[in-house]
Amino acid sequence: MKLETAIVAGMFALGAVAASTGVANAVFIGNYATYEGCVADGNSPLTGGTQWECVPVGDGWDLHTY
């Protein structure tokens, strides 16, 4: 029983670390009314860079960089 508990606890800890690594690196840049505006700033070296994502939200699109 103790071995199973230790295994489950270890798996939970690894899952928590894996889930937090991607979220911690995302940076919110701004909110855009259109997808095209979000993509334009995502492609810009000043605001986007090499890795970016336009995420749909209720009032438009949010630009996140990684």
Order of alpha helices (4+ residues) and beta strands (2+ residues): alpha-beta-alpha-beta-beta
